[in-house]
């Protein structure tokens, strides 16, 4: 899935959209850094998914629209929000 496909899917999810597709679309936007550069609601939902262990931070850090740095999954302590082990502990 590319960034455009991800944005289309999350901007107009249908009842047929699987939860896994929705999460995968957000993970794509997080990985590319676009989640932090698009409209605020997308970044907020991305952070909500990270906080709930459904998504993890990207493989590289990015700056958001305002210039704030969003770390990579390798820059946060293992077991904390955004790390792979945090997601695994929640079964994702």
Secondary structure as the mmCIF struct_conf table of DSSP 4:
data_model
#
loop_
_struct_conf.conf_type_id
_struct_conf.id
_struct_conf.beg_label_comp_id
_struct_conf.beg_label_asym_id
_struct_conf.beg_label_seq_id
_struct_conf.end_label_comp_id
_struct_conf.end_label_asym_id
_struct_conf.end_label_seq_id
HELX_RH_AL_P HELX_RH_AL_P1 UNK A 3 UNK A 11
TURN_TY1_P TURN_TY1_P1 UNK A 12 UNK A 12
TURN_TY1_P TURN_TY1_P2 UNK A 15 UNK A 16
HELX_RH_AL_P HELX_RH_AL_P2 UNK A 19 UNK A 32
TURN_TY1_P TURN_TY1_P3 UNK A 33 UNK A 33
HELX_RH_3T_P HELX_RH_3T_P1 UNK A 34 UNK A 36
TURN_TY1_P TURN_TY1_P4 UNK A 37 UNK A 37
BEND BEND1 UNK A 38 UNK A 38
HELX_RH_AL_P HELX_RH_AL_P3 UNK A 40 UNK A 51
TURN_TY1_P TURN_TY1_P5 UNK A 52 UNK A 53
BEND BEND2 UNK A 54 UNK A 55
BEND BEND3 UNK A 59 UNK A 60
STRN STRN1 UNK A 62 UNK A 63
TURN_TY1_P TURN_TY1_P6 UNK A 65 UNK A 66
BEND BEND4 UNK A 67 UNK A 67
STRN STRN2 UNK A 69 UNK A 70
TURN_TY1_P TURN_TY1_P7 UNK A 73 UNK A 74
BEND BEND5 UNK A 75 UNK A 76
HELX_LH_PP_P HELX_LH_PP_P1 UNK A 77 UNK A 77
TURN_TY1_P TURN_TY1_P8 UNK A 78 UNK A 79
BEND BEND6 UNK A 80 UNK A 80
TURN_TY1_P TURN_TY1_P9 UNK A 81 UNK A 82
BEND BEND7 UNK A 83 UNK A 83
HELX_RH_AL_P HELX_RH_AL_P4 UNK A 84 UNK A 89
TURN_TY1_P TURN_TY1_P10 UNK A 90 UNK A 91
#
